[in-house]
């Protein structure tokens, strides 16, 4: 009977009982104790009930610990850590440097194109450089 209860107890969903406890106390209903007392006697019923309660408490504690570990693992997967944020900052700094250098290149190309395509700007450039008198 004890093995049957242990096997069935592992399939019981204890998620509604998830609150912070180091040890979850499980008690069997009085009707179960009375039924066992009729068939096993007072001392036998006490031993069986105590064993079942202890086993169910151990299962509840184990279920709580594994559920807590699973939640922590999921949180670590889904939320960014300080290391993740530091890596992201380094990547963004690298991208900013690349973008700034590209913008400088495009600006210089734009100025060069404006000067080459505008005759007045070319004349001004020649005067500034002293090539035309």
Buried (B, 14 or more C-beta within 10 A) or exposed (E): EEEEBBEEBEEEEBEEEBEEEEEBEBEBEEEBBEEBBEEBEEEEBBBBBEBBBEBBBBBBBEBBEEEEEEEEEEEEEEEEEEEEEEEEEEEEEEEEEEEEEEEEEEEEEEEEEEEEEEEEEBEEBEEEEEEEE
